[in-house]
Amino acid sequence: MTDALLEVSDLAVHFNAKAGARGGSGVVKAVDGLDFSIGHGETVGVVGESGCGKSTTGLAIQGLVKATSGSIMLDGVDLTKLKSRQVRAARRRTQMVFQDPTSSLNMRMTVGQIVAEPLLVHETLPKAQHRERVAELLGLVGMPESALDRYPHEFSGGQRQRIGIARALAVEPDLIICDEPTAALDVSIRAQVLNLFRELQRKRDLSYLFISHDLSAVHHISDRILVMYLGRPMELASRDTVYNDPQHPYTVALMSAVPIPDPDVERNRKHVLLQGDVPSPLNPPSGCVFRTRCPLAQDVCATEKPEFRDVGTNGEKHMVACHFAQPGMADLVAAKAAQ
Amino acid sequence: MSTTPPLTTGAEPATQTPLGVKPIFEVDDLQVEFRTSAGVAKAVNHVGFSVAPGECLAIVGESGSGKTATLLAALRLLPTPPSRTTGGRVLVDGVDLFSLSRKELRDVLGRDISMVFQDSLSAFNPILTIGRQISEGVRRHRGLSKKAARALSIEMLERVGVPDPQQRVDQYPHQLSGGMRQRAMIAMALAGEPKVLIADEPTTALDVTVQAQILELVRSFQDLSIVWVSHDLGVVAGLADRVAVMYAGSIIEQGPVRDIFHDARHPYTRALLGSVPRLRDPERGDLVSIPGLPPSLVDLPPGCPFYARCGVREDRCLSRMPELVDVAPRHQAACFVAADEARTA
């Protein structure tokens, strides 16, 4: 993995939780022991339920929350150990696209000002050329040049998301961190935005970290998929392996829960239902964090933390954190759940 | 206790549903407008559908297509102004909701027909316990004592799969997780043994694993008549018997779930289905995206509202809104082109 653009090793992001109305205080391990990499021009999808740490991972890479330990290497530079003077230059290489295009665009600025702001901050271009560059960026995301002097509220949700993407592209980043970029969009508009992401990737050799709870969108856009649960990595493999031959029981349950838009398929498949909710991150289960909802849990799962290990065959890297990882896990879990 | 609605005898089939039984819930030619600063928005335009006992009808469509407005207006839950219901009829088991007094309406809502919403946190009163809120309806509608209502609340919570119902019944809404609160809302809606359950995107805010639990729960109430509003075609595929597709305030296609998914006739329905990324697709080409945006409801064109975005449009589509016509048994579409195709097929 020497050609990786981004290499995250043993990343941890911990928050101190103060005692609140719901009681309990201590350390929330929002992300713990996370390892993954993103290659040049590659898209890595991150999936998991609310609170699994997928957004925190994105924020840590962008430097918007501080990593507690571990390293985030971007082209050989550790982003967690930057001197303040180097921070800005490094930030230029990663940009974010957020979920809610309404709150992530300043409504008092024109579209032209919004898209030009990264250019001002990073001083990559003489100011006289900004307008021309912004028009070019808007064209790239399929917006008319006339949008320049208009305000965000004059546009629909899908168009605002395009403006957010144009802003992210302004300083020519290598990596775009997309945090639920299509969650607020309708199906037909979501398709437009997903198509745009892929078109931009082809044109610009961009890498994406695509964070979403929408598993079908992640599957569509990703080369590899990272599955997270309670801040820990569960499984990481190519998108087809994750969908067709998952070796972690949680991945199996997650995939099984995604409804398939075909009545003949959807009504005849067996759903693996997980019991209950995700445990409190303040008091995660010992050993394997998934064991309290796992249909295969044994005594060893409570005492020993499973290693995030490579079970891949014929050259493909396939990382799984489960004591019982094995091919054909989907059938095993389905049989167990049926009992 | 059973939440099974009484089976209709079918003795006097006044209106026939496609199944040949008397519908339990019927909306007929409903029209709703909203007064906005930009003008009058025609949010619901001549919408009609019916639900047979034990049937699940899904209403799908994108934001602003009028799904929620239709249901809220049908149950007279929309504030007037800004909304105004300008026409139509809504029958619940033969009773016309629009002819009832406010007091009579309150007796029907929660007893014969109840509703669950997307956001369970705002659907509950934050300063009353879950048990108190479930009890309120059954005490009013079924005349239960305080004690009996509490016992029923616990039973209902248990039935929808809330763990430790004895403790949960005395907790406040914020103390429950999102999935559990959604279950509690379903318990509240079903406690009065309604004939019809109206569900407006009840799983949209939930994680897929919790959504799967809720869908399994809803499927277990087999005799319940359900109107399920969703933009998630996967959920609809797994739940609905029939599907109605809305666009710009009108139903543009409706039919049995298999027909809609495998043999859609309206160009909008086809495009909508094509725009969903599918897990089973081995090859990932570009998704079908529908160019442009839905028309403004304040300024609806005289013809087909999908005209501007349609791939098979013709000049005649501009003349007037095509009405829903049969394109297959029990399957209607509002499209001139689809109607011609059906005639010549």
HADDOCK unambig.tbl for C-alpha pairs under 7 A between the chains (distance, minus, plus):
assign (segid A and resid 49 and name CA) (segid B and resid 207 and name CA) 5.72 0.50 0.50
assign (segid A and resid 50 and name CA) (segid B and resid 207 and name CA) 6.75 0.50 0.50
assign (segid A and resid 186 and name CA) (segid B and resid 62 and name CA) 5.85 0.50 0.50
assign (segid A and resid 186 and name CA) (segid B and resid 63 and name CA) 6.72 0.50 0.50
assign (segid A and resid 187 and name CA) (segid B and resid 275 and name CA) 6.49 0.50 0.50
assign (segid A and resid 187 and name CA) (segid B and resid 276 and name CA) 6.64 0.50 0.50
assign (segid A and resid 188 and name CA) (segid B and resid 272 and name CA) 6.19 0.50 0.50
assign (segid A and resid 188 and name CA) (segid B and resid 275 and name CA) 5.54 0.50 0.50
assign (segid A and resid 188 and name CA) (segid B and resid 289 and name CA) 5.52 0.50 0.50
assign (segid A and resid 188 and name CA) (segid B and resid 290 and name CA) 5.76 0.50 0.50
assign (segid A and resid 189 and name CA) (segid B and resid 289 and name CA) 6.92 0.50 0.50
assign (segid A and resid 191 and name CA) (segid B and resid 275 and name CA) 5.48 0.50 0.50
assign (segid A and resid 191 and name CA) (segid B and resid 287 and name CA) 5.69 0.50 0.50
assign (segid A and resid 191 and name CA) (segid B and resid 288 and name CA) 6.71 0.50 0.50
assign (segid A and resid 191 and name CA) (segid B and resid 289 and name CA) 5.32 0.50 0.50
assign (segid A and resid 192 and name CA) (segid B and resid 289 and name CA) 5.27 0.50 0.50
assign (segid A and resid 195 and name CA) (segid B and resid 286 and name CA) 5.84 0.50 0.50
assign (segid A and resid 195 and name CA) (segid B and resid 287 and name CA) 6.55 0.50 0.50
assign (segid A and resid 216 and name CA) (segid B and resid 277 and name CA) 5.65 0.50 0.50
assign (segid A and resid 216 and name CA) (segid B and resid 278 and name CA) 5.91 0.50 0.50
assign (segid A and resid 216 and name CA) (segid B and resid 279 and name CA) 5.59 0.50 0.50
assign (segid A and resid 217 and name CA) (segid B and resid 277 and name CA) 6.05 0.50 0.50
assign (segid A and resid 219 and name CA) (segid B and resid 279 and name CA) 6.50 0.50 0.50
assign (segid A and resid 220 and name CA) (segid B and resid 277 and name CA) 6.09 0.50 0.50
assign (segid A and resid 220 and name CA) (segid B and resid 284 and name CA) 6.44 0.50 0.50
assign (segid A and resid 254 and name CA) (segid B and resid 209 and name CA) 6.21 0.50 0.50
assign (segid A and resid 257 and name CA) (segid B and resid 208 and name CA) 5.64 0.50 0.50
assign (segid A and resid 257 and name CA) (segid B and resid 209 and name CA) 5.34 0.50 0.50
assign (segid A and resid 257 and name CA) (segid B and resid 212 and name CA) 5.41 0.50 0.50
assign (segid A and resid 258 and name CA) (segid B and resid 208 and name CA) 6.10 0.50 0.50
assign (segid A and resid 259 and name CA) (segid B and resid 234 and name CA) 4.50 0.50 0.50
assign (segid A and resid 259 and name CA) (segid B and resid 235 and name CA) 5.60 0.50 0.50
assign (segid A and resid 260 and name CA) (segid B and resid 234 and name CA) 4.60 0.50 0.50
assign (segid A and resid 261 and name CA) (segid B and resid 233 and name CA) 5.29 0.50 0.50
assign (segid A and resid 261 and name CA) (segid B and resid 234 and name CA) 3.73 0.50 0.50
assign (segid A and resid 261 and name CA) (segid B and resid 237 and name CA) 5.41 0.50 0.50
assign (segid A and resid 262 and name CA) (segid B and resid 234 and name CA) 6.86 0.50 0.50
assign (segid A and resid 262 and name CA) (segid B and resid 237 and name CA) 5.52 0.50 0.50
assign (segid A and resid 262 and name CA) (segid B and resid 261 and name CA) 6.37 0.50 0.50
assign (segid A and resid 263 and name CA) (segid B and resid 237 and name CA) 4.34 0.50 0.50
assign (segid A and resid 263 and name CA) (segid B and resid 238 and name CA) 5.68 0.50 0.50
assign (segid A and resid 263 and name CA) (segid B and resid 257 and name CA) 6.97 0.50 0.50
assign (segid A and resid 263 and name CA) (segid B and resid 258 and name CA) 6.26 0.50 0.50
assign (segid A and resid 266 and name CA) (segid B and resid 237 and name CA) 6.46 0.50 0.50
assign (segid A and resid 266 and name CA) (segid B and resid 238 and name CA) 5.23 0.50 0.50
assign (segid A and resid 267 and name CA) (segid B and resid 238 and name CA) 5.48 0.50 0.50
assign (segid A and resid 273 and name CA) (segid B and resid 212 and name CA) 6.83 0.50 0.50
assign (segid A and resid 273 and name CA) (segid B and resid 213 and name CA) 6.40 0.50 0.50
assign (segid A and resid 274 and name CA) (segid B and resid 209 and name CA) 6.62 0.50 0.50
